[in-house]
Amino acid sequence: MTAGRVERDELSAVRPVVRVGAPTERRNPHSVDLDLMSTRDVLTVINDADRRVPAAVAAVLDKIAETVDLAVAALRGGYRVHYFGAGTSGRLGVLDAAELAPTFNSPQHWFCSHLAGGPDAMWRAVEDAEDDDRAGAAEAAECVRPGDLVVGLAASGRTPYVLGALAASRAQGAGTVLLCANPEAEAASSVDVFIGVDTGPEVVTGSTRMKAGTAQKLVLNTFSTAVMVRLGRVYSNLMIDMVATNAKLRGRMISILMEATGCAEEVCRRALHEADGDLKTALVSLVSGAEVSAARAALARSADQVRGALALLAS
């Protein structure tokens, strides 16, 4: 027996082994000959499998709606939304949280992401970090407050880091949600809302960066966007709280004003200039016909809500 083999045997003797029974770990009968297929056929199999994901997400929309309502209540109450995840799931949480501020100008503290293994795990695999339930619990105990909402992200539904964070958060008095790709996850009964998306076996067995990851991305997009809509950061279907940090976004502001008001480009440019670049103020002014100062005051009285400001100016 070689020294390397001895080291591996000794390592396996001290490290625990868990055989996960989640659907994502089962073998997909449609891809058993994947390594023998042509490139085009490999892509077809993957694409066919991906078609299952939107329908699986549609089946849990009621649960996503519950989560949206909990998040809106938490944010309106001055609390926060937390994402806890490991590996692909955790990285998707980081991505979703990072995109909200530039898209909706949401305060940075509204959505907080926590990744097993810390920031370095965003760029390189720190796979054993997901087994540390105490690390998840400790991070939640330090960061989560009563009234917050905590969303656990785990493809299998059993990731110790995530479950540790959820248990500690619940003990803190926070709302808890588990999003996974295992409808039969045992942890379903230990959270306030359980979102089990039935994506089935992966094309490459166990590779949850595929369908399970796609489902989580869709759910997170749907969830956080709906939260922003409910909080008034969208008018009609237009982004109105964006931060214009480059030429493209400054141009998008003009386009949005033109779409929302039906006014000519020059009129929208002038209104935006008079509003000191504040899209909401310019929008309220143009739609209502009020002076910029009156539009700004109406927004202040309506908690920065466009619909509320327009109602005040119309009364």
PyMOL commands that set and color helices and strands:
alter all, ss='L'
color gray80, all
select helices_A, chain A and resi 3-14+23-25+29-31+34-36+39-50+52-58+61-76+87-104+119-122+127-131+133-143+160-172+186-190+211-230+247-261+265-274+279-288+292-301+306-314
alter helices_A, ss='H'
color red, helices_A
select strands_A, chain A and resi 81-85+111-115+149-153+175-180+193-196+234-235+238-239
alter strands_A, ss='S'
color yellow, strands_A
deselect
rebuild
show_as cartoon
